[in-house]
Amino acid sequence: MAELPREIRGVMVPVTEGRVLLPNATVAEVISYTTPEPIAGAPAWLLGRLTEENRNNARVAVLKALGGNAGMPFIALLVQGFPRLTTITQELLIQTSDDEPHAPGVRVEVLVRDDRAIIPDLDSIESMVMQATAA
């Protein structure tokens, strides 16, 4: 049986109310923000679809979608600065939340080297985006 890696490369992504910790392999690229094209009937948290127009200084982390849907190979996360590479080990990752319910799309809250972050539930987020864009 193959031994699990002792450490993984992660990306600490600054967002409006904190940080999101992601495996480096899920981040396809970080691009300049483009004003999204609105989606009729979409929930308030879904800003829209990205186009190539109206770029400004804000950034977007483009994440690889994990569900295998050819119509949505990527999802994007609006970020508040530049993501920072970090090495994650089991010893460095401390869960700070207990069994209480989390916000939709949040798997767990953690502490990594004195930085609080959330680890997102990417499958859940992808599912929510698919449902919201199915109209």
N, C-alpha and C positions, 0 to 999 in steps of 0.2 A: 504494500500500500504506500502511495506517495505521501511524503511528509508535507504538511501544510506550511506555507511560508511563515517565518517568524516576524516579518515586517512587510508592510506594503507602503507604496508611495501614495500619499494622499494630497488633496488640494483643499486648503482652507479658503473658502470663498466669502468675502464680506458682503452682507446684504443689509437691507434697511434696519432691521432690529437685531443684528448679531452676525453670526457666521454659520455657514453650512459646510460640513466636512464631507467630501466626496472621494471615492477612489480615483486616482489620477487617470485611470483607463477610461472612465466615463466621460471625461471632459474632452470633447473633440477640438474646440478652439474657443478663444475669447475674442469677440469682435466689438466694433463700435455699435452703439445702440442705434436702432432705426425705429422711427415711429411705426408701431404696428398697424396693420390694416384691421379695422374693427370686424368682429364676427357678430352678426345679428343674433340676439338672444343668448349670448355667452354670459356666464356669471362674471361678477365684478373683478374677481381675481385673475381672470384670463384676459390679458390686455389685447390680444389679437394675433394675427399672423405677421411674421416679419417680411418686409420688402427691402429692396436695395436703395430706397430713397430716404432723404431726410436724416442722415446720420449726424450725431452730435458727439460730445465727449463722454457720455455715459458708456458703460460696457455691458455686454451680454455674454454669459457663459453658455455655449452651445453644448448640450449633453447628448450622448448617444442614448437613444430610446432602447430599452431592453426587451420590448415585447415582440419584436420581429415584424411589425406592421410596415410594409413597404410604403404606405401612404404617409407615414409619420416616422421617419428614421431618426429624427432629432427632436428634442424639446429645448427651450431656451429659458434661462434664469437671469433676470435683471440683477446686476451686481453693483456694488457701491465702491469700486476700487479694483485693484489688481489681485487676483487669486495668488495665494502663497503656497508653494510646494512644501510638504512636510512628510516625515517618515513616521508611520504609525506602527506601534507594537501593542500587544495586549496589555503590557504593564503601563503604557502611557495613556491608555484610553480608559477613563473612569466614568461610569454611568452616573449622572446626577439626578435623573428623574426616577421615580419609583413606578409602581403599576398604575398610577393615575392616567386618565385619558390624555392623549396629546392632540394638538391641532391636526386637522386633516393634512396628510402628506408627511407627517413627522413620525419617524420610527422610534427615535430615542434622543434624549438630550445627554451630552457628554462634556467632559472636561479633558482637554489635551494640552499639557504644558501650560497651565494657568489660563488657557483660552477656552471660554464656553462656546459650544457649538451644538448644532442639531445635525443628526444624521437623517437625511430624508428617506421616505419610503418611495423610492423611484417607481416601483410597480404601481402603487396607488396613485401617484401623481400622473403617470402616463395614462392610467385608466380614467382619471377625472378629466384630463385633457381630451381624450378620445370621446368621452360622453358629451363634453361641452361643444366639440366641433362636429358632432355627428349630424347636426341640423342641415 
